[in-house]
């Protein structure tokens, strides 16, 4: 009898982790907790491995073993959070680099912006001689990569980073890492923005867009589209919230590819299967063909 009871006994750490993740999702959907919290959870993923190991060694033996495994897991989690805050303070001390790519005779440009982690803010460079200007925060062991080339079809400018080390504390995975960039409204742009973990706020309302591609792994994306033009856009997220602001002057066709995701649309949109269209889209002079991919989280399309 004792042996059968021992075999039936399971640990409590695993179920509590699942309950905790479910609570976080619920608070995200209710708007109580920001989706950026998943960036913190991602940095602490090794704690899950430690918890699983403690659960196997101690949690399966007895109730007291389960409680001991839970206490040790909480202690490891607390230490990891403390180290994370230490990493955040180190990120505040990281250096800032100024960006200034002259516009010159460029008539069209494709821009690729890939910070990796942190916060990306993009706006318009009013009366500026630069194609791209602004500042980026870099961790201590992180180097900025810039590449500018003029081709027959236009210019290409790539902005990213490379690191000599890996990890949340050596590369400064803190929200304090800000990329604040301004783009020229004087030439048509193809924009590719790629962020692993963090937040993106792309105010493109005064730019001339030809194509837009936005990818975010975990966090929140806010994209404001321009009111004029005919262009395509793709916004993709794994876990988090995606908000697309479409001016009322801009007609839109939205194609969905979503998983466990809530959707919010303006009332004047009409939907059939996985395609939603605003009134007058086919005859509109200004319109966007928008593809939205979201695995887990919430998508908001609004005027």
C-alpha positions in Angstrom: 0.0 0.0 0.0 2.8 2.5 0.9 4.6 1.7 -2.3 1.5 2.3 -4.4 0.8 5.6 -2.6 4.4 6.6 -3.2 4.1 6.0 -6.9 0.9 8.0 -7.1 2.4 11.0 -5.3 3.4 13.8 -7.7 5.3 17.0 -7.2 3.6 20.4 -6.8 6.2 22.6 -8.5 5.1 21.7 -12.1 1.4 22.4 -11.6 2.2 25.6 -9.7 4.3 26.8 -12.6 1.4 26.1 -15.0 -1.0 27.9 -12.7 1.4 30.9 -12.5 1.7 31.1 -16.3 -2.0 31.0 -16.6 -2.4 33.8 -14.1 0.0 35.9 -16.0 -1.9 35.4 -19.3 -5.1 36.3 -17.5 -3.7 39.5 -16.1 -2.3 40.4 -19.6 -5.7 40.0 -21.2 -7.3 42.1 -18.4 -4.8 44.8 -18.9 -3.5 44.6 -15.4 0.0 43.5 -16.3 1.9 44.6 -19.4 2.9 42.1 -22.0 6.5 43.1 -21.6 6.5 41.0 -18.4 7.2 38.0 -20.7 10.6 39.5 -21.5 11.5 39.0 -17.8 10.0 35.5 -17.7 12.1 34.6 -20.8 15.3 35.7 -19.1 14.5 33.5 -16.2 13.7 30.3 -18.2 16.7 28.4 -16.6 14.7 28.5 -13.3 12.2 26.2 -14.9 14.9 23.6 -15.5 16.1 23.9 -11.9 12.5 23.6 -10.6 12.0 20.5 -12.7 15.1 18.9 -11.4 14.2 19.7 -7.7 10.8 18.3 -8.3 12.2 15.0 -9.6 14.7 14.7 -6.8 12.6 15.9 -3.9 9.1 16.5 -4.9 8.2 12.9 -5.9 9.3 11.5 -2.5 6.8 13.0 -0.1 4.6 16.0 0.6 7.5 17.5 2.7 9.8 16.9 -0.3 7.4 18.8 -2.5 7.3 21.7 -0.1 11.1 21.7 0.1 11.4 21.7 -3.7 8.9 24.6 -3.8 10.9 26.7 -1.2 14.2 26.1 -3.0 12.6 27.0 -6.3 11.3 30.3 -4.9 14.8 31.0 -3.4 16.4 30.4 -6.8 13.7 32.6 -8.4 14.4 35.4 -5.9 18.1 35.3 -6.6 17.6 35.3 -10.3 15.3 38.4 -10.0 18.0 40.1 -7.9 20.6 39.4 -10.5 18.2 40.6 -13.2 17.9 43.9 -11.4 21.7 44.1 -11.2 21.8 43.6 -14.9 19.3 46.3 -15.4 21.4 48.7 -13.4 24.4 47.8 -15.5 22.3 48.5 -18.6 21.7 52.0 -17.4 25.4 52.5 -17.4 25.8 51.2 -21.0 27.1 53.6 -23.6 25.0 55.5 -26.1 25.9 55.9 -29.7 24.6 58.6 -32.0 23.3 57.6 -35.5 23.4 59.9 -38.5 23.2 58.5 -42.0 23.1 61.3 -44.6 20.3 61.3 -47.2 22.4 62.6 -50.0 20.9 61.9 -53.5 19.0 58.8 -52.3 15.5 58.6 -54.0 14.3 55.4 -52.3 15.6 53.3 -49.4 15.2 50.0 -47.7 15.8 50.1 -44.0 16.5 47.1 -41.7 16.5 47.9 -38.0 17.2 45.0 -35.6 18.0 45.9 -32.0 17.7 42.4 -30.6 16.3 43.3 -27.2 15.1 46.5 -25.5 12.8 49.3 -26.7 12.6 50.6 -30.3 11.0 54.0 -30.9 10.7 55.2 -34.6 9.4 58.5 -35.7 9.9 61.2 -38.4 13.0 63.4 -38.9 11.5 66.8 -39.7 13.7 69.1 -41.9 16.7 66.8 -41.5 19.5 66.1 -44.0 19.6 62.5 -42.7 18.0 59.3 -43.9 18.2 57.9 -40.4 19.2 59.8 -37.3 18.9 59.2 -33.5 20.7 57.3 -30.7 21.0 53.7 -29.6 21.9 52.2 -26.2 24.5 49.5 -26.2 25.5 47.0 -23.5 29.1 46.8 -22.4 30.0 43.9 -24.6 27.8 44.8 -27.6 28.9 46.4 -30.8 26.7 48.4 -33.3 26.7 47.2 -36.9 25.9 49.6 -39.7 25.9 48.9 -43.4 24.9 51.5 -46.1 24.9 50.7 -49.8 23.6 52.5 -52.9 22.1 50.2 -55.5 20.3 50.7 -58.8 16.8 50.3 -57.2 17.8 52.6 -54.3 19.8 52.6 -51.1 19.9 49.9 -48.4 20.7 50.7 -44.7 21.1 48.0 -42.1 21.4 48.7 -38.4 21.9 46.0 -35.8 24.2 44.7 -33.1 26.5 41.9 -32.4 27.7 40.7 -29.0 30.9 39.0 -27.8 29.0 37.2 -25.0 25.6 35.8 -24.5 23.1 36.1 -21.6 20.6 38.4 -19.9 23.2 40.0 -17.6 26.2 40.3 -20.0 24.2 41.9 -22.9 21.9 44.1 -20.8 18.5 42.7 -21.5 16.8 45.6 -19.7 14.0 47.9 -20.8 16.4 50.7 -20.3 18.0 49.9 -23.6 16.4 52.4 -25.9 16.8 52.8 -29.7 15.4 56.2 -30.5 15.4 56.7 -34.3 14.0 59.2 -36.8 13.5 58.5 -40.5 13.3 60.9 -43.4 9.8 61.6 -44.9 11.4 62.9 -48.2 11.8 59.5 -49.9 9.7 56.3 -50.2 10.8 53.7 -47.6 10.7 49.9 -47.2 11.0 49.3 -43.5 12.0 46.0 -41.8 11.9 46.1 -38.0 12.9 43.0 -36.0 13.0 42.8 -32.2 13.5 39.7 -30.1 12.2 40.8 -26.7 10.9 44.2 -25.6 8.6 47.0 -27.0 8.3 48.7 -30.3 6.5 52.0 -31.0 6.6 52.8 -34.7 5.0 56.1 -35.5 5.1 56.1 -39.3 2.2 58.5 -39.8 4.3 61.1 -41.6 6.4 58.8 -43.7 6.0 57.5 -47.3 5.7 53.7 -47.1 6.2 51.2 -49.9 6.4 48.1 -47.7 6.5 47.3 -44.0 7.6 44.2 -42.1 7.5 44.1 -38.3 8.6 41.1 -36.2 8.6 40.9 -32.4 9.2 37.7 -30.4 7.9 38.7 -27.0 6.4 42.0 -25.9 4.2 44.8 -27.3 4.2 46.4 -30.7 2.4 49.6 -31.6 2.4 50.6 -35.2 0.8 53.8 -36.6 0.4 53.8 -40.3 0.4 56.8 -42.7 -2.9 58.1 -44.1 -1.8 58.1 -47.7 -0.3 55.6 -50.2 -0.8 52.1 -51.4 1.4 49.6 -49.6 1.7 46.2 -48.0 2.4 45.6 -44.3 3.1 42.5 -42.2 3.1 42.6 -38.4 4.1 39.4 -36.6 4.4 38.5 -33.0 4.9 35.3 -31.0 3.7 36.2 -27.4 2.3 39.6 -26.5 0.1 42.4 -27.8 0.0 43.9 -31.3 -1.7 47.3 -31.8 -2.1 48.7 -35.4 -3.4 52.2 -35.7 -5.0 52.8 -39.1 -6.0 56.4 -40.0 -9.7 56.7 -41.1 -8.5 58.0 -44.5 -6.6 54.7 -45.2 -8.7 51.8 -46.3 -7.5 48.4 -45.2 -7.7 44.7 -45.8 -6.5 42.6 -42.9 -5.6 39.0 -43.3 -5.3 36.9 -40.1 -3.1 34.1 -39.0 -3.5 33.8 -35.3 -3.4 31.1 -32.6 -4.5 31.7 -29.0 -5.3 35.4 -29.7 -8.0 37.9 -29.0 -9.0 40.2 -31.9 -10.4 43.7 -31.8 -11.5 45.6 -35.0 -13.3 48.9 -35.8 -17.1 48.4 -36.2 -17.1 49.3 -39.9 -14.9 46.3 -40.9 -16.6 43.3 -42.6 -15.1 39.9 -42.1 -15.3 36.7 -44.1 -13.2 33.7 -42.9 -9.8 35.1 -42.0 -10.0 38.3 -44.0 -11.5 41.6 -42.8 -12.0 44.6 -45.0 -12.9 48.2 -44.4 -15.7 49.8 -46.4 -14.6 51.1 -49.9 -11.3 49.2 -49.9 -11.4 48.1 -53.6 -12.0 51.6 -54.9 -9.8 53.5 -52.4 -6.8 55.5 -53.6 -5.1 55.1 -50.2 -5.1 51.6 -48.9 -3.0 49.0 -47.1 -2.9 45.2 -47.5 -2.1 44.1 -43.9 -1.1 40.6 -42.8 -1.2 40.0 -39.0 0.4 36.9 -37.5 0.1 36.4 -33.7 0.6 33.1 -31.9 -0.4 34.0 -28.4 -1.8 37.3 -27.0 -4.0 40.1 -28.3 -4.4 42.1 -31.5 -6.0 45.5 -31.7 -6.8 47.2 -35.0 -8.1 50.7 -34.4 -8.5 54.1 -36.0 
